[in-house]
Amino acid sequence: MVESIRESRAPLPQKIVCSPAQRTRETADLLAAEMDLPLTLVEEAPPVYLAGESRLVQLIRDFDPTLDCVMLVGHNPAITELLNTVCDELRVDHVPTAGVACLLLDGDWSSLGPGTARFESFDYPGAHV
């Protein structure tokens, strides 16, 4: 799965924002290490832990505008709802554990809203079995 991130046209994340939950933090740290990114790029954001889709949208809108690529590591059902809201081209019933979706946003983070992101890729463990 990490290979597909490296092979995609998307740049590597400049920051990884994650829930402070232990499994989520461990996943974010593992992803950073697999992408050869320093663990200092991983930042815990407590609002991600119990956030719904609308709270995640607001969190993303507040991302540092100087960053071009950010990875968000969070929890379902909010992650699935977020993808289905911001990307008209993608409909998923459930983002599996360790699933990675890459979306492109024209404009800055503050412009995120329903249908404003474009689907780039979606991968998860076992997807290519």
Secondary structure, 3 states (H helix, E strand, C coil): CHHHHHHCCCCCCCEEEECCCHHHHHHHHHHHHHCCCCHHHEEECHHHCCCCHHHHHHHHHCCCCCCCCEEEECCCCHHHHHHHHHECCCCCCCCCCCCEEEEEECCCHHHCCCCCEEEEEEECCCCCC
